[in-house]
């Protein structure tokens, strides 16, 4: 059995945890670990800004994929 957890903000909104990295074409990807939301970005800072806003500015809510891992919005 796999247990899934999600973080709830004080106002009841679900907060996301994000992975930021590059896809196979070199675009920057930011996607939440649940596969609920994400985006493709032209640069790293834009991907981080999106993830920061979507995660409610929580410390530790963003992790970076190792350079050897290629991200996709669909996996």
mmCIF file as gemmi writes it, N, C-alpha and C atoms, coordinates in Angstrom:
data_model
loop_
_atom_site.group_PDB
_atom_site.id
_atom_site.type_symbol
_atom_site.label_atom_id
_atom_site.label_alt_id
_atom_site.label_comp_id
_atom_site.label_asym_id
_atom_site.label_entity_id
_atom_site.label_seq_id
_atom_site.pdbx_PDB_ins_code
_atom_site.Cartn_x
_atom_site.Cartn_y
_atom_site.Cartn_z
_atom_site.occupancy
_atom_site.B_iso_or_equiv
_atom_site.pdbx_formal_charge
_atom_site.auth_seq_id
_atom_site.auth_asym_id
_atom_site.pdbx_PDB_model_num
ATOM 1 N N . UNK Axp A 1 ? 0.839 -1.164 0 1 0 ? 1 A 1
ATOM 2 C CA . UNK Axp A 1 ? 0 0 0 1 0 ? 1 A 1
ATOM 3 C C . UNK Axp A 1 ? 0.889 1.233 0 1 0 ? 1 A 1
ATOM 4 N N . UNK Axp A 2 ? 0.583 2.208 -0.856 1 0 ? 2 A 1
ATOM 5 C CA . UNK Axp A 2 ? 1.329 3.454 -0.918 1 0 ? 2 A 1
ATOM 6 C C . UNK Axp A 2 ? 0.532 4.544 -0.238 1 0 ? 2 A 1
ATOM 7 N N . UNK Axp A 3 ? 1.181 5.256 0.65 1 0 ? 3 A 1
ATOM 8 C CA . UNK Axp A 3 ? 0.506 6.35 1.346 1 0 ? 3 A 1
ATOM 9 C C . UNK Axp A 3 ? 0.881 7.66 0.68 1 0 ? 3 A 1
ATOM 10 N N . UNK Axp A 4 ? -0.105 8.458 0.318 1 0 ? 4 A 1
ATOM 11 C CA . UNK Axp A 4 ? 0.142 9.767 -0.268 1 0 ? 4 A 1
ATOM 12 C C . UNK Axp A 4 ? -0.174 10.826 0.767 1 0 ? 4 A 1
ATOM 13 N N . UNK Axp A 5 ? 0.656 11.862 0.777 1 0 ? 5 A 1
ATOM 14 C CA . UNK Axp A 5 ? 0.416 12.963 1.695 1 0 ? 5 A 1
ATOM 15 C C . UNK Axp A 5 ? 0.282 14.251 0.901 1 0 ? 5 A 1
ATOM 16 N N . UNK Axp A 6 ? -0.461 15.175 1.422 1 0 ? 6 A 1
ATOM 17 C CA . UNK Axp A 6 ? -0.54 16.498 0.832 1 0 ? 6 A 1
ATOM 18 C C . UNK Axp A 6 ? -0.555 17.506 1.966 1 0 ? 6 A 1
ATOM 19 N N . UNK Axp A 7 ? -0.062 18.666 1.677 1 0 ? 7 A 1
ATOM 20 C CA . UNK Axp A 7 ? 0.025 19.716 2.669 1 0 ? 7 A 1
ATOM 21 C C . UNK Axp A 7 ? -1.164 20.655 2.497 1 0 ? 7 A 1
ATOM 22 N N . UNK Axp A 8 ? -1.763 21.031 3.597 1 0 ? 8 A 1
ATOM 23 C CA . UNK Axp A 8 ? -2.914 21.93 3.57 1 0 ? 8 A 1
ATOM 24 C C . UNK Axp A 8 ? -2.507 23.239 4.24 1 0 ? 8 A 1
ATOM 25 N N . UNK Axp A 9 ? -2.775 24.33 3.565 1 0 ? 9 A 1
ATOM 26 C CA . UNK Axp A 9 ? -2.474 25.638 4.149 1 0 ? 9 A 1
ATOM 27 C C . UNK Axp A 9 ? -3.535 25.984 5.183 1 0 ? 9 A 1
ATOM 28 N N . UNK Axp A 10 ? -3.289 27.014 6.006 1 0 ? 10 A 1
ATOM 29 C CA . UNK Axp A 10 ? -4.279 27.398 7.02 1 0 ? 10 A 1
ATOM 30 C C . UNK Axp A 10 ? -5.654 27.733 6.443 1 0 ? 10 A 1
ATOM 31 N N . UNK Axp A 11 ? -5.708 28.23 5.203 1 0 ? 11 A 1
ATOM 32 C CA . UNK Axp A 11 ? -7.012 28.57 4.619 1 0 ? 11 A 1
ATOM 33 C C . UNK Axp A 11 ? -7.65 27.39 3.894 1 0 ? 11 A 1
ATOM 34 N N . UNK Axp A 12 ? -7.063 26.195 4.029 1 0 ? 12 A 1
ATOM 35 C CA . UNK Axp A 12 ? -7.652 24.988 3.451 1 0 ? 12 A 1
ATOM 36 C C . UNK Axp A 12 ? -7.194 24.663 2.045 1 0 ? 12 A 1
ATOM 37 N N . UNK Axp A 13 ? -6.338 25.479 1.457 1 0 ? 13 A 1
ATOM 38 C CA . UNK Axp A 13 ? -5.865 25.249 0.101 1 0 ? 13 A 1
ATOM 39 C C . UNK Axp A 13 ? -4.736 24.211 0.115 1 0 ? 13 A 1
ATOM 40 N N . UNK Axp A 14 ? -4.761 23.27 -0.819 1 0 ? 14 A 1
ATOM 41 C CA . UNK Axp A 14 ? -3.697 22.274 -0.92 1 0 ? 14 A 1
ATOM 42 C C . UNK Axp A 14 ? -2.437 22.932 -1.462 1 0 ? 14 A 1
ATOM 43 N N . UNK Axp A 15 ? -1.307 22.691 -0.803 1 0 ? 15 A 1
ATOM 44 C CA . UNK Axp A 15 ? -0.031 23.238 -1.243 1 0 ? 15 A 1
ATOM 45 C C . UNK Axp A 15 ? 0.76 22.153 -1.955 1 0 ? 15 A 1
ATOM 46 N N . UNK Axp A 16 ? 1.408 22.525 -3.028 1 0 ? 16 A 1
ATOM 47 C CA . UNK Axp A 16 ? 2.134 21.576 -3.864 1 0 ? 16 A 1
ATOM 48 C C . UNK Axp A 16 ? 3.627 21.582 -3.559 1 0 ? 16 A 1
ATOM 49 N N . UNK Axp A 17 ? 4.267 20.438 -3.81 1 0 ? 17 A 1
ATOM 50 C CA . UNK Axp A 17 ? 5.725 20.321 -3.775 1 0 ? 17 A 1
ATOM 51 C C . UNK Axp A 17 ? 6.162 20.15 -5.219 1 0 ? 17 A 1
ATOM 52 N N . UNK Axp A 18 ? 7.219 20.836 -5.621 1 0 ? 18 A 1
ATOM 53 C CA . UNK Axp A 18 ? 7.638 20.873 -7.015 1 0 ? 18 A 1
ATOM 54 C C . UNK Axp A 18 ? 9.017 20.304 -7.258 1 0 ? 18 A 1
ATOM 55 N N . UNK Axp A 19 ? 9.18 19.786 -8.476 1 0 ? 19 A 1
ATOM 56 C CA . UNK Axp A 19 ? 10.479 19.373 -9.001 1 0 ? 19 A 1
ATOM 57 C C . UNK Axp A 19 ? 10.769 20.3 -10.175 1 0 ? 19 A 1
ATOM 58 N N . UNK Axp A 20 ? 11.982 20.836 -10.216 1 0 ? 20 A 1
ATOM 59 C CA . UNK Axp A 20 ? 12.408 21.723 -11.296 1 0 ? 20 A 1
ATOM 60 C C . UNK Axp A 20 ? 13.616 21.095 -11.978 1 0 ? 20 A 1
ATOM 61 N N . UNK Axp A 21 ? 13.603 21.088 -13.302 1 0 ? 21 A 1
ATOM 62 C CA . UNK Axp A 21 ? 14.723 20.546 -14.082 1 0 ? 21 A 1
ATOM 63 C C . UNK Axp A 21 ? 14.48 20.776 -15.562 1 0 ? 21 A 1
ATOM 64 N N . UNK Axp A 22 ? 15.303 20.176 -16.388 1 0 ? 22 A 1
ATOM 65 C CA . UNK Axp A 22 ? 15.197 20.346 -17.839 1 0 ? 22 A 1
ATOM 66 C C . UNK Axp A 22 ? 14.55 19.126 -18.486 1 0 ? 22 A 1
ATOM 67 N N . UNK Axp A 23 ? 13.889 19.385 -19.62 1 0 ? 23 A 1
ATOM 68 C CA . UNK Axp A 23 ? 13.365 18.27 -20.403 1 0 ? 23 A 1
ATOM 69 C C . UNK Axp A 23 ? 14.412 17.871 -21.442 1 0 ? 23 A 1
ATOM 70 N N . UNK Axp A 24 ? 14.091 16.92 -22.294 1 0 ? 24 A 1
ATOM 71 C CA . UNK Axp A 24 ? 15.03 16.432 -23.297 1 0 ? 24 A 1
ATOM 72 C C . UNK Axp A 24 ? 15.426 17.46 -24.338 1 0 ? 24 A 1
ATOM 73 N N . UNK Axp A 25 ? 14.63 18.519 -24.483 1 0 ? 25 A 1
ATOM 74 C CA . UNK Axp A 25 ? 14.922 19.567 -25.458 1 0 ? 25 A 1
ATOM 75 C C . UNK Axp A 25 ? 15.592 20.78 -24.825 1 0 ? 25 A 1
ATOM 76 N N . UNK Axp A 26 ? 15.867 20.7 -23.525 1 0 ? 26 A 1
ATOM 77 C CA . UNK Axp A 26 ? 16.558 21.795 -22.84 1 0 ? 26 A 1
ATOM 78 C C . UNK Axp A 26 ? 15.657 22.843 -22.222 1 0 ? 26 A 1
ATOM 79 N N . UNK Axp A 27 ? 14.335 22.681 -22.345 1 0 ? 27 A 1
ATOM 80 C CA . UNK Axp A 27 ? 13.417 23.617 -21.705 1 0 ? 27 A 1
ATOM 81 C C . UNK Axp A 27 ? 13.396 23.363 -20.203 1 0 ? 27 A 1
ATOM 82 N N . UNK Axp A 28 ? 13.117 24.388 -19.458 1 0 ? 28 A 1
ATOM 83 C CA . UNK Axp A 28 ? 12.974 24.225 -18.014 1 0 ? 28 A 1
ATOM 84 C C . UNK Axp A 28 ? 11.549 23.808 -17.689 1 0 ? 28 A 1
ATOM 85 N N . UNK Axp A 29 ? 11.423 22.796 -16.842 1 0 ? 29 A 1
ATOM 86 C CA . UNK Axp A 29 ? 10.133 22.246 -16.431 1 0 ? 29 A 1
ATOM 87 C C . UNK Axp A 29 ? 9.987 22.439 -14.93 1 0 ? 29 A 1
ATOM 88 N N . UNK Axp A 30 ? 8.814 22.861 -14.51 1 0 ? 30 A 1
ATOM 89 C CA . UNK Axp A 30 ? 8.452 22.856 -13.091 1 0 ? 30 A 1
ATOM 90 C C . UNK Axp A 30 ? 7.14 22.099 -13.015 1 0 ? 30 A 1
ATOM 91 N N . UNK Axp A 31 ? 7.11 21.029 -12.216 1 0 ? 31 A 1
ATOM 92 C CA . UNK Axp A 31 ? 5.87 20.27 -12.06 1 0 ? 31 A 1
ATOM 93 C C . UNK Axp A 31 ? 5.753 19.806 -10.623 1 0 ? 31 A 1
ATOM 94 N N . UNK Axp A 32 ? 4.521 19.72 -10.171 1 0 ? 32 A 1
ATOM 95 C CA . UNK Axp A 32 ? 4.329 19.25 -8.804 1 0 ? 32 A 1
ATOM 96 C C . UNK Axp A 32 ? 4.475 17.736 -8.767 1 0 ? 32 A 1
ATOM 97 N N . UNK Axp A 33 ? 4.801 17.227 -7.604 1 0 ? 33 A 1
ATOM 98 C CA . UNK Axp A 33 ? 5.077 15.8 -7.463 1 0 ? 33 A 1
ATOM 99 C C . UNK Axp A 33 ? 3.849 14.927 -7.663 1 0 ? 33 A 1
ATOM 100 N N . UNK Axp A 34 ? 2.675 15.498 -7.582 1 0 ? 34 A 1
ATOM 101 C CA . UNK Axp A 34 ? 1.433 14.745 -7.775 1 0 ? 34 A 1
ATOM 102 C C . UNK Axp A 34 ? 0.993 14.729 -9.242 1 0 ? 34 A 1
ATOM 103 N N . UNK Axp A 35 ? 1.652 15.522 -10.094 1 0 ? 35 A 1
ATOM 104 C CA . UNK Axp A 35 ? 1.271 15.603 -11.493 1 0 ? 35 A 1
ATOM 105 C C . UNK Axp A 35 ? 0.024 16.44 -11.733 1 0 ? 35 A 1
ATOM 106 N N . UNK Axp A 36 ? -0.311 17.303 -10.799 1 0 ? 36 A 1
ATOM 107 C CA . UNK Axp A 36 ? -1.523 18.122 -10.893 1 0 ? 36 A 1
ATOM 108 C C . UNK Axp A 36 ? -1.316 19.41 -11.683 1 0 ? 36 A 1
ATOM 109 N N . UNK Axp A 37 ? -0.135 19.999 -11.582 1 0 ? 37 A 1
ATOM 110 C CA . UNK Axp A 37 ? 0.118 21.279 -12.233 1 0 ? 37 A 1
ATOM 111 C C . UNK Axp A 37 ? 1.593 21.388 -12.597 1 0 ? 37 A 1
ATOM 112 N N . UNK Axp A 38 ? 1.892 22.255 -13.533 1 0 ? 38 A 1
ATOM 113 C CA . UNK Axp A 38 ? 3.274 22.461 -13.937 1 0 ? 38 A 1
ATOM 114 C C . UNK Axp A 38 ? 3.337 23.326 -15.175 1 0 ? 38 A 1
ATOM 115 N N . UNK Axp A 39 ? 4.54 23.53 -15.678 1 0 ? 39 A 1
ATOM 116 C CA . UNK Axp A 39 ? 4.699 24.356 -16.855 1 0 ? 39 A 1
ATOM 117 C C . UNK Axp A 39 ? 6.065 24.178 -17.488 1 0 ? 39 A 1
ATOM 118 N N . UNK Axp A 40 ? 6.193 24.688 -18.718 1 0 ? 40 A 1
ATOM 119 C CA . UNK Axp A 40 ? 7.436 24.687 -19.466 1 0 ? 40 A 1
ATOM 120 C C . UNK Axp A 40 ? 7.901 26.132 -19.538 1 0 ? 40 A 1
ATOM 121 N N . UNK Axp A 41 ? 9.19 26.37 -19.239 1 0 ? 41 A 1
ATOM 122 C CA . UNK Axp A 41 ? 9.695 27.725 -19.115 1 0 ? 41 A 1
ATOM 123 C C . UNK Axp A 41 ? 10.96 27.92 -19.935 1 0 ? 41 A 1
ATOM 124 N N . UNK Axp A 42 ? 11.194 29.144 -20.345 1 0 ? 42 A 1
ATOM 125 C CA . UNK Axp A 42 ? 12.364 29.477 -21.154 1 0 ? 42 A 1
ATOM 126 C C . UNK Axp A 42 ? 13.643 29.496 -20.334 1 0 ? 42 A 1
ATOM 127 N N . UNK Axp A 43 ? 13.532 29.768 -19.026 1 0 ? 43 A 1
ATOM 128 C CA . UNK Axp A 43 ? 14.73 29.823 -18.199 1 0 ? 43 A 1
ATOM 129 C C . UNK Axp A 43 ? 14.459 29.306 -16.785 1 0 ? 43 A 1
ATOM 130 N N . UNK Axp A 44 ? 15.533 29.034 -16.093 1 0 ? 44 A 1
ATOM 131 C CA . UNK Axp A 44 ? 15.475 28.445 -14.756 1 0 ? 44 A 1
ATOM 132 C C . UNK Axp A 44 ? 14.748 29.353 -13.768 1 0 ? 44 A 1
ATOM 133 N N . UNK Axp A 45 ? 15.044 30.653 -13.811 1 0 ? 45 A 1
ATOM 134 C CA . UNK Axp A 45 ? 14.441 31.567 -12.842 1 0 ? 45 A 1
ATOM 135 C C . UNK Axp A 45 ? 12.922 31.638 -12.999 1 0 ? 45 A 1
ATOM 136 N N . UNK Axp A 46 ? 12.419 31.536 -14.204 1 0 ? 46 A 1
ATOM 137 C CA . UNK Axp A 46 ? 10.968 31.552 -14.415 1 0 ? 46 A 1
ATOM 138 C C . UNK Axp A 46 ? 10.325 30.286 -13.857 1 0 ? 46 A 1
ATOM 139 N N . UNK Axp A 47 ? 10.99 29.147 -14.037 1 0 ? 47 A 1
ATOM 140 C CA . UNK Axp A 47 ? 10.477 27.885 -13.493 1 0 ? 47 A 1
ATOM 141 C C . UNK Axp A 47 ? 10.454 27.94 -11.969 1 0 ? 47 A 1
ATOM 142 N N . UNK Axp A 48 ? 11.504 28.475 -11.369 1 0 ? 48 A 1
ATOM 143 C CA . UNK Axp A 48 ? 11.568 28.593 -9.913 1 0 ? 48 A 1
ATOM 144 C C . UNK Axp A 48 ? 10.512 29.567 -9.396 1 0 ? 48 A 1
ATOM 145 N N . UNK Axp A 49 ? 10.342 30.682 -10.083 1 0 ? 49 A 1
ATOM 146 C CA . UNK Axp A 49 ? 9.328 31.662 -9.665 1 0 ? 49 A 1
ATOM 147 C C . UNK Axp A 49 ? 7.925 31.044 -9.67 1 0 ? 49 A 1
ATOM 148 N N . UNK Axp A 50 ? 7.598 30.292 -10.729 1 0 ? 50 A 1
ATOM 149 C CA . UNK Axp A 50 ? 6.309 29.613 -10.81 1 0 ? 50 A 1
ATOM 150 C C . UNK Axp A 50 ? 6.137 28.642 -9.645 1 0 ? 50 A 1
ATOM 151 N N . UNK Axp A 51 ? 7.133 27.795 -9.43 1 0 ? 51 A 1
ATOM 152 C CA . UNK Axp A 51 ? 7.053 26.794 -8.363 1 0 ? 51 A 1
ATOM 153 C C . UNK Axp A 51 ? 6.946 27.466 -6.992 1 0 ? 51 A 1
ATOM 154 N N . UNK Axp A 52 ? 7.665 28.539 -6.808 1 0 ? 52 A 1
ATOM 155 C CA . UNK Axp A 52 ? 7.62 29.278 -5.542 1 0 ? 52 A 1
ATOM 156 C C . UNK Axp A 52 ? 6.225 29.828 -5.28 1 0 ? 52 A 1
ATOM 157 N N . UNK Axp A 53 ? 5.639 30.442 -6.279 1 0 ? 53 A 1
ATOM 158 C CA . UNK Axp A 53 ? 4.29 31.011 -6.127 1 0 ? 53 A 1
ATOM 159 C C . UNK Axp A 53 ? 3.261 29.911 -5.881 1 0 ? 53 A 1
ATOM 160 N N . UNK Axp A 54 ? 3.334 28.835 -6.661 1 0 ? 54 A 1
ATOM 161 C CA . UNK Axp A 54 ? 2.36 27.755 -6.554 1 0 ? 54 A 1
ATOM 162 C C . UNK Axp A 54 ? 2.475 26.969 -5.251 1 0 ? 54 A 1
ATOM 163 N N . UNK Axp A 55 ? 3.644 26.998 -4.643 1 0 ? 55 A 1
ATOM 164 C CA . UNK Axp A 55 ? 3.847 26.254 -3.394 1 0 ? 55 A 1
ATOM 165 C C . UNK Axp A 55 ? 3.649 27.122 -2.16 1 0 ? 55 A 1
ATOM 166 N N . UNK Axp A 56 ? 3.193 28.344 -2.359 1 0 ? 56 A 1
ATOM 167 C CA . UNK Axp A 56 ? 2.934 29.226 -1.223 1 0 ? 56 A 1
ATOM 168 C C . UNK Axp A 56 ? 4.192 29.722 -0.531 1 0 ? 56 A 1
ATOM 169 N N . UNK Axp A 57 ? 5.297 29.804 -1.272 1 0 ? 57 A 1
ATOM 170 C CA . UNK Axp A 57 ? 6.573 30.308 -0.743 1 0 ? 57 A 1
ATOM 171 C C . UNK Axp A 57 ? 7.094 29.483 0.427 1 0 ? 57 A 1
ATOM 172 N N . UNK Axp A 58 ? 6.744 28.197 0.483 1 0 ? 58 A 1
ATOM 173 C CA . UNK Axp A 58 ? 7.192 27.35 1.592 1 0 ? 58 A 1
ATOM 174 C C . UNK Axp A 58 ? 8.634 26.898 1.393 1 0 ? 58 A 1
ATOM 175 N N . UNK Axp A 59 ? 9.399 26.994 2.448 1 0 ? 59 A 1
ATOM 176 C CA . UNK Axp A 59 ? 10.773 26.506 2.434 1 0 ? 59 A 1
ATOM 177 C C . UNK Axp A 59 ? 10.748 24.988 2.242 1 0 ? 59 A 1
ATOM 178 N N . UNK Axp A 60 ? 11.566 24.486 1.349 1 0 ? 60 A 1
ATOM 179 C CA . UNK Axp A 60 ? 11.658 23.05 1.12 1 0 ? 60 A 1
ATOM 180 C C . UNK Axp A 60 ? 10.621 22.478 0.18 1 0 ? 60 A 1
ATOM 181 N N . UNK Axp A 61 ? 9.788 23.328 -0.426 1 0 ? 61 A 1
ATOM 182 C CA . UNK Axp A 61 ? 8.737 22.841 -1.317 1 0 ? 61 A 1
ATOM 183 C C . UNK Axp A 61 ? 9.235 22.607 -2.74 1 0 ? 61 A 1
ATOM 184 N N . UNK Axp A 62 ? 10.464 23.031 -3.027 1 0 ? 62 A 1
ATOM 185 C CA . UNK Axp A 62 ? 11.024 22.879 -4.375 1 0 ? 62 A 1
ATOM 186 C C . UNK Axp A 62 ? 12.307 22.071 -4.277 1 0 ? 62 A 1
ATOM 187 N N . UNK Axp A 63 ? 12.409 21.064 -5.142 1 0 ? 63 A 1
ATOM 188 C CA . UNK Axp A 63 ? 13.671 20.333 -5.242 1 0 ? 63 A 1
ATOM 189 C C . UNK Axp A 63 ? 14.084 20.332 -6.707 1 0 ? 63 A 1
ATOM 190 N N . UNK Axp A 64 ? 15.373 20.166 -6.927 1 0 ? 64 A 1
ATOM 191 C CA . UNK Axp A 64 ? 15.908 20.195 -8.275 1 0 ? 64 A 1
ATOM 192 C C . UNK Axp A 64 ? 16.267 18.787 -8.722 1 0 ? 64 A 1
ATOM 193 N N . UNK Axp A 65 ? 15.855 18.451 -9.94 1 0 ? 65 A 1
ATOM 194 C CA . UNK Axp A 65 ? 16.176 17.149 -10.513 1 0 ? 65 A 1
ATOM 195 C C . UNK Axp A 65 ? 17.672 17.122 -10.832 1 0 ? 65 A 1
ATOM 196 N N . UNK Axp A 66 ? 18.324 15.989 -10.621 1 0 ? 66 A 1
ATOM 197 C CA . UNK Axp A 66 ? 19.732 15.876 -11.016 1 0 ? 66 A 1
ATOM 198 C C . UNK Axp A 66 ? 19.876 16.124 -12.52 1 0 ? 66 A 1
ATOM 199 N N . UNK Axp A 67 ? 21.027 16.608 -12.93 1 0 ? 67 A 1
ATOM 200 C CA . UNK Axp A 67 ? 21.261 16.924 -14.35 1 0 ? 67 A 1
ATOM 201 C C . UNK Axp A 67 ? 21.04 15.722 -15.251 1 0 ? 67 A 1
ATOM 202 N N . UNK Axp A 68 ? 21.249 14.529 -14.727 1 0 ? 68 A 1
ATOM 203 C CA . UNK Axp A 68 ? 21.1 13.323 -15.542 1 0 ? 68 A 1
ATOM 204 C C . UNK Axp A 68 ? 19.644 12.913 -15.746 1 0 ? 68 A 1
ATOM 205 N N . UNK Axp A 69 ? 18.719 13.543 -15.02 1 0 ? 69 A 1
ATOM 206 C CA . UNK Axp A 69 ? 17.293 13.216 -15.118 1 0 ? 69 A 1
ATOM 207 C C . UNK Axp A 69 ? 16.605 14.252 -15.996 1 0 ? 69 A 1
ATOM 208 N N . UNK Axp A 70 ? 15.859 13.793 -16.967 1 0 ? 70 A 1
ATOM 209 C CA . UNK Axp A 70 ? 15.097 14.681 -17.848 1 0 ? 70 A 1
ATOM 210 C C . UNK Axp A 70 ? 13.646 14.652 -17.426 1 0 ? 70 A 1
ATOM 211 N N . UNK Axp A 71 ? 13.087 15.807 -17.135 1 0 ? 71 A 1
ATOM 212 C CA . UNK Axp A 71 ? 11.7 15.892 -16.687 1 0 ? 71 A 1
ATOM 213 C C . UNK Axp A 71 ? 10.737 15.997 -17.854 1 0 ? 71 A 1
ATOM 214 N N . UNK Axp A 72 ? 9.515 15.637 -17.586 1 0 ? 72 A 1
ATOM 215 C CA . UNK Axp A 72 ? 8.41 15.793 -18.523 1 0 ? 72 A 1
ATOM 216 C C . UNK Axp A 72 ? 7.191 16.2 -17.723 1 0 ? 72 A 1
ATOM 217 N N . UNK Axp A 73 ? 6.307 16.933 -18.322 1 0 ? 73 A 1
ATOM 218 C CA . UNK Axp A 73 ? 5.052 17.278 -17.647 1 0 ? 73 A 1
ATOM 219 C C . UNK Axp A 73 ? 4.131 16.081 -17.55 1 0 ? 73 A 1
ATOM 220 N N . UNK Axp A 74 ? 4.394 15.046 -18.334 1 0 ? 74 A 1
ATOM 221 C CA . UNK Axp A 74 ? 3.461 13.937 -18.458 1 0 ? 74 A 1
ATOM 222 C C . UNK Axp A 74 ? 3.904 12.642 -17.802 1 0 ? 74 A 1
ATOM 223 N N . UNK Axp A 75 ? 4.928 12.671 -16.936 1 0 ? 75 A 1
ATOM 224 C CA . UNK Axp A 75 ? 5.327 11.418 -16.274 1 0 ? 75 A 1
ATOM 225 C C . UNK Axp A 75 ? 5.167 11.497 -14.786 1 0 ? 75 A 1
